[in-house]
């Protein structure tokens, strides 16, 4: 069982990947064709994001959609 | 851009992983706490599956949720 919920895990991964690209939530939202407040609520772990939006967000981040489901990283690990 | 839609890709991966476990759609649905007709429609690529259900299906298959988003396999490749 995951130590965090799927929504919390997705939130962490989205935030990590977004910050790595240097995009603001607003810029990411615009690229992905989503609303800024929706992206914000995803990053707070409040949303049960759908498959289509997972792929939209990944494309906007130039990331593999699977990276948004990556397991939680332990502190100190790479 | 993917050559198939996210929903079609998910459908292919779900079916492949389910058949690899030897589970029927009905048995998978029961394990995942979902309805048999819902699993069936996912495998027809008709559903915009949510994050929570992606993780439920993966757990029922003892698979990594990321495997359900794996890119399409070319015929003849491993």
Backbone of each chain as nested JSON, in Angstrom:
{
  "chains": [
    {"id": "A", "residues": [
      {"number": 1, "name": "UNK", "atoms": {"N": [0.841, -1.2, 0.0], "CA": [0.0, 0.0, 0.0], "C": [0.875, 1.249, 0.0]}},
      {"number": 2, "name": "UNK", "atoms": {"N": [0.493, 2.248, -0.755], "CA": [1.289, 3.471, -0.745], "C": [1.161, 4.166, 0.601]}},
      {"number": 3, "name": "UNK", "atoms": {"N": [2.233, 4.891, 0.955], "CA": [2.196, 5.612, 2.233], "C": [1.416, 6.911, 2.088]}},
      {"number": 4, "name": "UNK", "atoms": {"N": [1.253, 7.383, 0.874], "CA": [0.406, 8.551, 0.641], "C": [-0.685, 8.161, -0.349]}},
      {"number": 5, "name": "UNK", "atoms": {"N": [-1.762, 8.926, -0.357], "CA": [-2.87, 8.635, -1.264], "C": [-2.452, 8.908, -2.701]}},
      {"number": 6, "name": "UNK", "atoms": {"N": [-3.131, 8.298, -3.66], "CA": [-2.84, 8.602, -5.065], "C": [-2.923, 10.097, -5.356]}},
      {"number": 7, "name": "UNK", "atoms": {"N": [-3.88, 10.78, -4.76], "CA": [-4.022, 12.218, -5.053], "C": [-2.861, 13.025, -4.483]}},
      {"number": 8, "name": "UNK", "atoms": {"N": [-2.415, 12.65, -3.288], "CA": [-1.286, 13.36, -2.669], "C": [-0.004, 13.071, -3.439]}},
      {"number": 9, "name": "UNK", "atoms": {"N": [0.141, 11.82, -3.875], "CA": [1.323, 11.445, -4.648], "C": [1.367, 12.214, -5.968]}},
      {"number": 10, "name": "UNK", "atoms": {"N": [0.231, 12.259, -6.651], "CA": [0.166, 12.991, -7.916], "C": [0.507, 14.463, -7.698]}},
      {"number": 11, "name": "UNK", "atoms": {"N": [-0.01, 15.024, -6.616], "CA": [0.25, 16.434, -6.282], "C": [1.752, 16.683, -6.129]}},
      {"number": 12, "name": "UNK", "atoms": {"N": [2.42, 15.812, -5.406], "CA": [3.864, 15.967, -5.181], "C": [4.634, 15.872, -6.493]}},
      {"number": 13, "name": "UNK", "atoms": {"N": [4.272, 14.891, -7.299], "CA": [4.972, 14.703, -8.577], "C": [4.731, 15.876, -9.527]}},
      {"number": 14, "name": "UNK", "atoms": {"N": [3.485, 16.34, -9.572], "CA": [3.181, 17.462, -10.469], "C": [3.982, 18.692, -10.052]}},
      {"number": 15, "name": "UNK", "atoms": {"N": [3.995, 18.953, -8.764], "CA": [4.715, 20.131, -8.273], "C": [6.216, 20.013, -8.561]}},
      {"number": 16, "name": "UNK", "atoms": {"N": [6.767, 18.831, -8.294], "CA": [8.198, 18.604, -8.528], "C": [8.542, 18.806, -10.011]}},
      {"number": 17, "name": "UNK", "atoms": {"N": [7.759, 18.219, -10.889], "CA": [8.041, 18.335, -12.323], "C": [7.801, 19.759, -12.822]}},
      {"number": 18, "name": "UNK", "atoms": {"N": [6.776, 20.399, -12.301], "CA": [6.504, 21.778, -12.719], "C": [7.647, 22.695, -12.307]}},
      {"number": 19, "name": "UNK", "atoms": {"N": [8.091, 22.571, -11.071], "CA": [9.176, 23.441, -10.606], "C": [10.455, 23.167, -11.387]}},
      {"number": 20, "name": "UNK", "atoms": {"N": [10.661, 21.914, -11.773], "CA": [11.866, 21.569, -12.55], "C": [11.855, 22.255, -13.915]}},
      {"number": 21, "name": "UNK", "atoms": {"N": [10.658, 22.525, -14.433], "CA": [10.581, 23.21, -15.736], "C": [10.632, 24.726, -15.576]}},
      {"number": 22, "name": "UNK", "atoms": {"N": [10.438, 25.212, -14.346], "CA": [10.414, 26.645, -14.113], "C": [9.083, 27.297, -14.459]}},
      {"number": 23, "name": "UNK", "atoms": {"N": [8.067, 26.474, -14.716], "CA": [6.746, 27.029, -15.051], "C": [5.976, 27.405, -13.793]}},
      {"number": 24, "name": "UNK", "atoms": {"N": [5.236, 28.49, -13.861], "CA": [4.272, 28.813, -12.795], "C": [3.044, 27.92, -12.968]}},
      {"number": 25, "name": "UNK", "atoms": {"N": [2.212, 27.855, -11.929], "CA": [0.955, 27.097, -12.062], "C": [0.136, 27.672, -13.214]}},
      {"number": 26, "name": "UNK", "atoms": {"N": [0.147, 28.984, -13.328], "CA": [-0.646, 29.631, -14.38], "C": [-0.125, 29.27, -15.77]}},
      {"number": 27, "name": "UNK", "atoms": {"N": [1.198, 29.297, -15.927], "CA": [1.78, 28.978, -17.233], "C": [1.521, 27.514, -17.589]}},
      {"number": 28, "name": "UNK", "atoms": {"N": [1.646, 26.636, -16.6], "CA": [1.361, 25.218, -16.847], "C": [-0.097, 25.036, -17.247]}},
      {"number": 29, "name": "UNK", "atoms": {"N": [-0.984, 25.686, -16.508], "CA": [-2.411, 25.58, -16.802], "C": [-2.701, 26.013, -18.237]}},
      {"number": 30, "name": "UNK", "atoms": {"N": [-2.109, 27.119, -18.625], "CA": [-2.354, 27.616, -19.977], "C": [-1.854, 26.624, -21.023]}},
      {"number": 31, "name": "UNK", "atoms": {"N": [-0.638, 26.111, -20.82], "CA": [-0.092, 25.125, -21.771], "C": [-0.958, 23.877, -21.879]}},
      {"number": 32, "name": "UNK", "atoms": {"N": [-1.518, 23.479, -20.724], "CA": [-2.278, 22.22, -20.688], "C": [-3.741, 22.426, -21.062]}},
      {"number": 33, "name": "UNK", "atoms": {"N": [-4.137, 23.69, -21.24], "CA": [-5.545, 23.956, -21.566], "C": [-6.47, 23.733, -20.383]}},
      {"number": 34, "name": "UNK", "atoms": {"N": [-5.921, 23.948, -19.177], "CA": [-6.712, 23.762, -17.958], "C": [-6.8, 25.098, -17.221]}},
      {"number": 35, "name": "UNK", "atoms": {"N": [-7.681, 25.167, -16.244], "CA": [-7.809, 26.418, -15.496], "C": [-6.754, 26.485, -14.394]}},
      {"number": 36, "name": "UNK", "atoms": {"N": [-6.278, 27.688, -14.157], "CA": [-5.251, 27.896, -13.13], "C": [-5.7, 27.384, -11.761]}},
      {"number": 37, "name": "UNK", "atoms": {"N": [-6.937, 27.612, -11.398], "CA": [-7.396, 27.166, -10.077], "C": [-7.512, 25.641, -10.021]}},
      {"number": 38, "name": "UNK", "atoms": {"N": [-7.732, 25.031, -11.16], "CA": [-7.787, 23.557, -11.207], "C": [-6.391, 22.979, -10.955]}},
      {"number": 39, "name": "UNK", "atoms": {"N": [-5.38, 23.536, -11.629], "CA": [-3.998, 23.086, -11.408], "C": [-3.603, 23.306, -9.95]}},
      {"number": 40, "name": "UNK", "atoms": {"N": [-3.998, 24.444, -9.409], "CA": [-3.695, 24.731, -8.012], "C": [-4.33, 23.694, -7.083]}},
      {"number": 41, "name": "UNK", "atoms": {"N": [-5.548, 23.324, -7.342], "CA": [-6.207, 22.35, -6.456], "C": [-5.636, 20.945, -6.657]}},
      {"number": 42, "name": "UNK", "atoms": {"N": [-5.162, 20.637, -7.866], "CA": [-4.468, 19.352, -8.057], "C": [-3.222, 19.319, -7.178]}},
      {"number": 43, "name": "UNK", "atoms": {"N": [-2.482, 20.408, -7.158], "CA": [-1.233, 20.445, -6.369], "C": [-1.491, 20.447, -4.865]}},
      {"number": 44, "name": "UNK", "atoms": {"N": [-2.718, 20.727, -4.472], "CA": [-3.076, 20.576, -3.054], "C": [-3.616, 19.173, -2.768]}},
      {"number": 45, "name": "UNK", "atoms": {"N": [-3.608, 18.301, -3.766], "CA": [-4.045, 16.911, -3.56], "C": [-5.54, 16.773, -3.442]}},
      {"number": 46, "name": "UNK", "atoms": {"N": [-6.256, 17.75, -3.989], "CA": [-7.716, 17.757, -3.81], "C": [-8.471, 17.115, -4.972]}},
      {"number": 47, "name": "UNK", "atoms": {"N": [-7.746, 16.761, -6.043], "CA": [-8.447, 16.355, -7.258], "C": [-8.175, 14.905, -7.654]}},
      {"number": 48, "name": "UNK", "atoms": {"N": [-9.239, 14.281, -8.09], "CA": [-9.151, 12.921, -8.622], "C": [-8.974, 13.05, -10.141]}},
      {"number": 49, "name": "UNK", "atoms": {"N": [-7.772, 13.417, -10.54], "CA": [-7.467, 13.792, -11.926], "C": [-7.778, 12.638, -12.882]}},
      {"number": 50, "name": "UNK", "atoms": {"N": [-8.3, 12.976, -14.044], "CA": [-8.653, 11.943, -15.018], "C": [-7.486, 11.666, -15.964]}},
      {"number": 51, "name": "UNK", "atoms": {"N": [-7.579, 10.517, -16.602], "CA": [-6.582, 10.065, -17.568], "C": [-6.268, 11.141, -18.615]}},
      {"number": 52, "name": "UNK", "atoms": {"N": [-7.289, 11.72, -19.205], "CA": [-7.05, 12.733, -20.243], "C": [-6.234, 13.902, -19.687]}},
      {"number": 53, "name": "UNK", "atoms": {"N": [-6.568, 14.327, -18.471], "CA": [-5.843, 15.465, -17.904], "C": [-4.44, 15.082, -17.437]}},
      {"number": 54, "name": "UNK", "atoms": {"N": [-4.247, 13.843, -17.017], "CA": [-2.887, 13.371, -16.692], "C": [-2.007, 13.506, -17.938]}},
      {"number": 55, "name": "UNK", "atoms": {"N": [-2.531, 13.082, -19.078], "CA": [-1.754, 13.158, -20.323], "C": [-1.577, 14.614, -20.789]}},
      {"number": 56, "name": "UNK", "atoms": {"N": [-2.587, 15.439, -20.586], "CA": [-2.442, 16.865, -20.948], "C": [-1.345, 17.523, -20.119]}},
      {"number": 57, "name": "UNK", "atoms": {"N": [-1.358, 17.251, -18.814], "CA": [-0.352, 17.855, -17.933], "C": [1.047, 17.351, -18.29]}},
      {"number": 58, "name": "UNK", "atoms": {"N": [1.157, 16.05, -18.555], "CA": [2.471, 15.494, -18.905], "C": [2.984, 16.132, -20.19]}},
      {"number": 59, "name": "UNK", "atoms": {"N": [2.116, 16.267, -21.165], "CA": [2.553, 16.871, -22.428], "C": [3.004, 18.318, -22.215]}},
      {"number": 60, "name": "UNK", "atoms": {"N": [2.265, 19.042, -21.396], "CA": [2.615, 20.443, -21.125], "C": [3.957, 20.543, -20.395]}},
      {"number": 61, "name": "UNK", "atoms": {"N": [4.304, 19.495, -19.647], "CA": [5.578, 19.459, -18.919], "C": [6.686, 18.785, -19.735]}},
      {"number": 62, "name": "UNK", "atoms": {"N": [6.356, 18.317, -20.937], "CA": [7.288, 17.525, -21.749], "C": [7.815, 16.341, -20.94]}},
      {"number": 63, "name": "UNK", "atoms": {"N": [6.92, 15.743, -20.147], "CA": [7.294, 14.609, -19.287], "C": [6.545, 13.354, -19.735]}},
      {"number": 64, "name": "UNK", "atoms": {"N": [7.043, 12.222, -19.286], "CA": [6.331, 10.962, -19.481], "C": [5.158, 10.949, -18.488]}},
      {"number": 65, "name": "UNK", "atoms": {"N": [3.953, 10.631, -18.957], "CA": [2.81, 10.614, -18.029], "C": [3.069, 9.725, -16.807]}},
      {"number": 66, "name": "UNK", "atoms": {"N": [3.864, 8.683, -17.001], "CA": [4.152, 7.772, -15.887], "C": [4.909, 8.458, -14.76]}},
      {"number": 67, "name": "UNK", "atoms": {"N": [5.668, 9.508, -15.104], "CA": [6.418, 10.221, -14.057], "C": [5.486, 10.889, -13.045]}},
      {"number": 68, "name": "UNK", "atoms": {"N": [4.261, 11.17, -13.475], "CA": [3.302, 11.795, -12.555], "C": [2.739, 10.793, -11.543]}},
      {"number": 69, "name": "UNK", "atoms": {"N": [2.977, 9.504, -11.776], "CA": [2.524, 8.46, -10.842], "C": [3.693, 7.825, -10.097]}},
      {"number": 70, "name": "UNK", "atoms": {"N": [4.873, 8.431, -10.192], "CA": [6.06, 7.833, -9.576], "C": [5.895, 7.726, -8.062]}},
      {"number": 71, "name": "UNK", "atoms": {"N": [6.414, 6.648, -7.471], "CA": [6.304, 6.465, -6.017], "C": [6.995, 7.597, -5.263]}},
      {"number": 72, "name": "UNK", "atoms": {"N": [6.572, 7.784, -4.055], "CA": [7.132, 8.845, -3.207], "C": [8.635, 8.651, -3.054]}},
      {"number": 73, "name": "UNK", "atoms": {"N": [9.354, 9.768, -3.091], "CA": [10.804, 9.698, -2.91], "C": [11.139, 9.863, -1.455]}},
      {"number": 74, "name": "UNK", "atoms": {"N": [11.999, 8.98, -1.013], "CA": [12.477, 9.096, 0.375], "C": [13.398, 10.307, 0.477]}},
      {"number": 75, "name": "UNK", "atoms": {"N": [13.337, 10.986, 1.594], "CA": [14.247, 12.114, 1.822], "C": [15.673, 11.609, 1.744]}},
      {"number": 76, "name": "UNK", "atoms": {"N": [16.494, 12.324, 0.997], "CA": [17.908, 11.942, 0.909], "C": [18.218, 11.033, -0.253]}},
      {"number": 77, "name": "UNK", "atoms": {"N": [17.183, 10.414, -0.861], "CA": [17.464, 9.576, -2.015], "C": [17.505, 10.432, -3.273]}},
      {"number": 78, "name": "UNK", "atoms": {"N": [18.048, 9.853, -4.345], "CA": [18.171, 10.633, -5.573], "C": [16.839, 10.807, -6.277]}}
    ]},
    {"id": "B", "residues": [
      {"number": 1, "name": "UNK", "atoms": {"N": [3.192, 13.509, -29.874], "CA": [1.814, 13.059, -29.604], "C": [1.734, 11.534, -29.691]}},
      {"number": 2, "name": "UNK", "atoms": {"N": [0.957, 10.901, -28.806], "CA": [0.831, 9.446, -28.874], "C": [0.043, 9.051, -30.113]}},
      {"number": 3, "name": "UNK", "atoms": {"N": [0.349, 7.849, -30.618], "CA": [-0.362, 7.388, -31.809], "C": [-1.765, 6.91, -31.451]}},
      {"number": 4, "name": "UNK", "atoms": {"N": [-1.983, 6.585, -30.188], "CA": [-3.339, 6.25, -29.75], "C": [-3.72, 7.205, -28.625]}},
      {"number": 5, "name": "UNK", "atoms": {"N": [-5.007, 7.341, -28.381], "CA": [-5.48, 8.232, -27.32], "C": [-5.113, 7.655, -25.956]}},
      {"number": 6, "name": "UNK", "atoms": {"N": [-5.062, 8.522, -24.927], "CA": [-4.818, 8.009, -23.578], "C": [-5.809, 6.905, -23.186]}},
      {"number": 7, "name": "UNK", "atoms": {"N": [-7.049, 7.067, -23.572], "CA": [-8.049, 6.051, -23.177], "C": [-7.813, 4.722, -23.877]}},
      {"number": 8, "name": "UNK", "atoms": {"N": [-7.444, 4.799, -25.152], "CA": [-7.178, 3.565, -25.908], "C": [-5.915, 2.887, -25.386]}},
      {"number": 9, "name": "UNK", "atoms": {"N": [-4.919, 3.701, -25.049], "CA": [-3.68, 3.165, -24.499], "C": [-3.942, 2.478, -23.161]}},
      {"number": 10, "name": "UNK", "atoms": {"N": [-4.694, 3.142, -22.31], "CA": [-5.023, 2.559, -20.999], "C": [-5.775, 1.238, -21.195]}},
      {"number": 11, "name": "UNK", "atoms": {"N": [-6.695, 1.227, -22.13], "CA": [-7.478, 0.017, -22.409], "C": [-6.57, -1.146, -22.788]}},
      {"number": 12, "name": "UNK", "atoms": {"N": [-5.614, -0.876, -23.678], "CA": [-4.688, -1.927, -24.124], "C": [-3.846, -2.452, -22.966]}},
      {"number": 13, "name": "UNK", "atoms": {"N": [-3.336, -1.524, -22.158], "CA": [-2.492, -1.929, -21.031], "C": [-3.284, -2.707, -19.988]}},
      {"number": 14, "name": "UNK", "atoms": {"N": [-4.491, -2.238, -19.72], "CA": [-5.304, -2.932, -18.72], "C": [-5.589, -4.353, -19.178]}},
      {"number": 15, "name": "UNK", "atoms": {"N": [-5.97, -4.496, -20.437], "CA": [-6.296, -5.823, -20.958], "C": [-5.073, -6.743, -20.927]}},
      {"number": 16, "name": "UNK", "atoms": {"N": [-3.929, -6.188, -21.357], "CA": [-2.685, -6.971, -21.356], "C": [-2.327, -7.44, -19.95]}},
      {"number": 17, "name": "UNK", "atoms": {"N": [-2.376, -6.535, -18.987], "CA": [-2.011, -6.9, -17.613], "C": [-3.037, -7.846, -17.0]}},
      {"number": 18, "name": "UNK", "atoms": {"N": [-4.294, -7.624, -17.303], "CA": [-5.337, -8.51, -16.766], "C": [-5.175, -9.917, -17.294]}},
      {"number": 19, "name": "UNK", "atoms": {"N": [-4.954, -10.042, -18.602], "CA": [-4.801, -11.374, -19.188], "C": [-3.551, -12.057, -18.642]}},
      {"number": 20, "name": "UNK", "atoms": {"N": [-2.505, -11.263, -18.364], "CA": [-1.27, -11.834, -17.819], "C": [-1.501, -12.441, -16.425]}},
      {"number": 21, "name": "UNK", "atoms": {"N": [-2.478, -11.897, -15.702], "CA": [-2.777, -12.439, -14.372], "C": [-3.765, -13.592, -14.439]}},
      {"number": 22, "name": "UNK", "atoms": {"N": [-4.416, -13.759, -15.576], "CA": [-5.425, -14.812, -15.712], "C": [-6.776, -14.435, -15.113]}},
      {"number": 23, "name": "UNK", "atoms": {"N": [-6.937, -13.178, -14.746], "CA": [-8.217, -12.732, -14.176], "C": [-9.228, -12.428, -15.274]}},
      {"number": 24, "name": "UNK", "atoms": {"N": [-10.487, -12.774, -15.008], "CA": [-11.568, -12.322, -15.884], "C": [-11.864, -10.856, -15.571]}},
      {"number": 25, "name": "UNK", "atoms": {"N": [-12.593, -10.202, -16.464], "CA": [-13.01, -8.818, -16.176], "C": [-13.803, -8.767, -14.872]}},
      {"number": 26, "name": "UNK", "atoms": {"N": [-14.632, -9.778, -14.684], "CA": [-15.476, -9.805, -13.489], "C": [-14.634, -9.964, -12.218]}},
      {"number": 27, "name": "UNK", "atoms": {"N": [-13.643, -10.849, -12.274], "CA": [-12.795, -11.079, -11.098], "C": [-11.966, -9.831, -10.797]}},
      {"number": 28, "name": "UNK", "atoms": {"N": [-11.465, -9.199, -11.851], "CA": [-10.702, -7.965, -11.644], "C": [-11.596, -6.888, -11.028]}},
      {"number": 29, "name": "UNK", "atoms": {"N": [-12.791, -6.748, -11.57], "CA": [-13.723, -5.74, -11.052], "C": [-13.995, -5.974, -9.567]}},
      {"number": 30, "name": "UNK", "atoms": {"N": [-14.204, -7.218, -9.211], "CA": [-14.498, -7.524, -7.809], "C": [-13.313, -7.175, -6.913]}},
      {"number": 31, "name": "UNK", "atoms": {"N": [-12.124, -7.552, -7.357], "CA": [-10.917, -7.238, -6.565], "C": [-10.709, -5.742, -6.402]}},
      {"number": 32, "name": "UNK", "atoms": {"N": [-11.051, -4.995, -7.453], "CA": [-10.791, -3.55, -7.445], "C": [-11.943, -2.759, -6.831]}},
      {"number": 33, "name": "UNK", "atoms": {"N": [-13.031, -3.461, -6.518], "CA": [-14.188, -2.756, -5.955], "C": [-14.917, -1.916, -6.983]}},
      {"number": 34, "name": "UNK", "atoms": {"N": [-14.871, -2.372, -8.235], "CA": [-15.529, -1.642, -9.32], "C": [-16.583, -2.552, -9.948]}},
      {"number": 35, "name": "UNK", "atoms": {"N": [-17.426, -1.955, -10.778], "CA": [-18.473, -2.762, -11.411], "C": [-17.928, -3.439, -12.66]}},
      {"number": 36, "name": "UNK", "atoms": {"N": [-18.385, -4.645, -12.9], "CA": [-17.947, -5.411, -14.058], "C": [-18.167, -4.661, -15.367]}},
      {"number": 37, "name": "UNK", "atoms": {"N": [-19.283, -3.985, -15.491], "CA": [-19.553, -3.272, -16.747], "C": [-18.641, -2.047, -16.89]}},
      {"number": 38, "name": "UNK", "atoms": {"N": [-18.206, -1.5, -15.769], "CA": [-17.271, -0.366, -15.814], "C": [-15.911, -0.834, -16.323]}},
      {"number": 39, "name": "UNK", "atoms": {"N": [-15.43, -1.953, -15.788], "CA": [-14.153, -2.51, -16.258], "C": [-14.241, -2.842, -17.743]}},
      {"number": 40, "name": "UNK", "atoms": {"N": [-15.351, -3.399, -18.136], "CA": [-15.55, -3.735, -19.544], "C": [-15.489, -2.487, -20.425]}},
      {"number": 41, "name": "UNK", "atoms": {"N": [-16.104, -1.416, -19.994], "CA": [-16.092, -0.195, -20.819], "C": [-14.714, 0.468, -20.805]}},
      {"number": 42, "name": "UNK", "atoms": {"N": [-13.962, 0.32, -19.717], "CA": [-12.569, 0.81, -19.715], "C": [-11.78, 0.064, -20.79]}},
      {"number": 43, "name": "UNK", "atoms": {"N": [-11.954, -1.244, -20.849], "CA": [-11.196, -2.042, -21.828], "C": [-11.637, -1.777, -23.266]}},
      {"number": 44, "name": "UNK", "atoms": {"N": [-12.775, -1.15, -23.439], "CA": [-13.174, -0.715, -24.781], "C": [-12.69, 0.706, -25.066]}},
      {"number": 45, "name": "UNK", "atoms": {"N": [-11.946, 1.286, -24.123], "CA": [-11.383, 2.627, -24.339], "C": [-12.412, 3.726, -24.222]}},
      {"number": 46, "name": "UNK", "atoms": {"N": [-13.511, 3.434, -23.518], "CA": [-14.608, 4.402, -23.454], "C": [-14.55, 5.314, -22.231]}},
      {"number": 47, "name": "UNK", "atoms": {"N": [-13.614, 5.037, -21.322], "CA": [-13.663, 5.731, -20.031], "C": [-12.451, 6.611, -19.775]}},
      {"number": 48, "name": "UNK", "atoms": {"N": [-12.733, 7.76, -19.216], "CA": [-11.701, 8.693, -18.787], "C": [-11.407, 8.387, -17.312]}},
      {"number": 49, "name": "UNK", "atoms": {"N": [-10.696, 7.289, -17.099], "CA": [-10.507, 6.719, -15.757], "C": [-9.818, 7.725, -14.83]}},
      {"number": 50, "name": "UNK", "atoms": {"N": [-10.231, 7.758, -13.593], "CA": [-9.65, 8.702, -12.625], "C": [-8.451, 8.081, -11.908]}},
      {"number": 51, "name": "UNK", "atoms": {"N": [-7.66, 8.978, -11.348], "CA": [-6.479, 8.591, -10.581], "C": [-6.785, 7.509, -9.535]}},
      {"number": 52, "name": "UNK", "atoms": {"N": [-7.821, 7.7, -8.751], "CA": [-8.138, 6.719, -7.706], "C": [-8.408, 5.346, -8.313]}},
      {"number": 53, "name": "UNK", "atoms": {"N": [-9.125, 5.324, -9.429], "CA": [-9.439, 4.028, -10.037], "C": [-8.238, 3.421, -10.755]}},
      {"number": 54, "name": "UNK", "atoms": {"N": [-7.344, 4.255, -11.274], "CA": [-6.089, 3.737, -11.844], "C": [-5.324, 2.975, -10.749]}},
      {"number": 55, "name": "UNK", "atoms": {"N": [-5.24, 3.574, -9.565], "CA": [-4.516, 2.921, -8.47], "C": [-5.262, 1.688, -7.954]}},
      {"number": 56, "name": "UNK", "atoms": {"N": [-6.581, 1.728, -7.941], "CA": [-7.359, 0.552, -7.517], "C": [-7.118, -0.619, -8.472]}},
      {"number": 57, "name": "UNK", "atoms": {"N": [-7.152, -0.316, -9.763], "CA": [-6.953, -1.381, -10.761], "C": [-5.538, -1.942, -10.657]}},
      {"number": 58, "name": "UNK", "atoms": {"N": [-4.551, -1.049, -10.503], "CA": [-3.164, -1.514, -10.396], "C": [-3.001, -2.412, -9.176]}},
      {"number": 59, "name": "UNK", "atoms": {"N": [-3.576, -2.004, -8.064], "CA": [-3.44, -2.82, -6.858], "C": [-4.098, -4.194, -7.052]}},
      {"number": 60, "name": "UNK", "atoms": {"N": [-5.259, -4.199, -7.691], "CA": [-5.959, -5.465, -7.935], "C": [-5.158, -6.377, -8.858]}},
      {"number": 61, "name": "UNK", "atoms": {"N": [-4.329, -5.773, -9.706], "CA": [-3.492, -6.545, -10.64], "C": [-2.097, -6.812, -10.059]}},
      {"number": 62, "name": "UNK", "atoms": {"N": [-1.837, -6.319, -8.855], "CA": [-0.493, -6.381, -8.258], "C": [0.534, -5.777, -9.22]}},
      {"number": 63, "name": "UNK", "atoms": {"N": [0.143, -4.704, -9.869], "CA": [1.013, -4.04, -10.856], "C": [1.37, -2.636, -10.379]}},
      {"number": 64, "name": "UNK", "atoms": {"N": [2.396, -2.089, -10.967], "CA": [2.74, -0.682, -10.745], "C": [1.731, 0.166, -11.531]}},
      {"number": 65, "name": "UNK", "atoms": {"N": [1.119, 1.161, -10.903], "CA": [0.139, 1.986, -11.626], "C": [0.714, 2.552, -12.921]}},
      {"number": 66, "name": "UNK", "atoms": {"N": [2.018, 2.812, -12.934], "CA": [2.654, 3.37, -14.131], "C": [2.567, 2.423, -15.319]}},
      {"number": 67, "name": "UNK", "atoms": {"N": [2.483, 1.105, -15.023], "CA": [2.399, 0.148, -16.134], "C": [1.111, 0.317, -16.936]}},
      {"number": 68, "name": "UNK", "atoms": {"N": [0.1, 0.883, -16.315], "CA": [-1.169, 1.102, -17.019], "C": [-1.096, 2.287, -17.983]}},
      {"number": 69, "name": "UNK", "atoms": {"N": [-0.031, 3.083, -17.87], "CA": [0.169, 4.227, -18.778], "C": [1.326, 3.982, -19.747]}},
      {"number": 70, "name": "UNK", "atoms": {"N": [1.814, 2.759, -19.804], "CA": [2.983, 2.466, -20.64], "C": [2.685, 2.737, -22.111]}},
      {"number": 71, "name": "UNK", "atoms": {"N": [3.669, 3.246, -22.852], "CA": [3.464, 3.54, -24.284], "C": [3.104, 2.281, -25.063]}},
      {"number": 72, "name": "UNK", "atoms": {"N": [2.482, 2.503, -26.166], "CA": [2.06, 1.396, -27.031], "C": [3.261, 0.562, -27.455]}},
      {"number": 73, "name": "UNK", "atoms": {"N": [3.076, -0.734, -27.47], "CA": [4.167, -1.613, -27.886], "C": [4.063, -1.868, -29.379]}},
      {"number": 74, "name": "UNK", "atoms": {"N": [5.19, -1.736, -30.031], "CA": [5.216, -2.05, -31.458], "C": [5.116, -3.555, -31.653]}},
      {"number": 75, "name": "UNK", "atoms": {"N": [4.437, -3.956, -32.695], "CA": [4.347, -5.383, -33.004], "C": [5.749, -5.932, -33.2]}},
      {"number": 76, "name": "UNK", "atoms": {"N": [6.029, -7.059, -32.556], "CA": [7.335, -7.682, -32.73], "C": [8.361, -7.253, -31.709]}},
      {"number": 77, "name": "UNK", "atoms": {"N": [8.112, -6.137, -30.99], "CA": [9.069, -5.736, -29.967], "C": [8.762, -6.483, -28.672]}},
      {"number": 78, "name": "UNK", "atoms": {"N": [9.711, -6.471, -27.747], "CA": [9.525, -7.215, -26.503], "C": [8.56, -6.508, -25.558]}}
    ]}
  ]
}
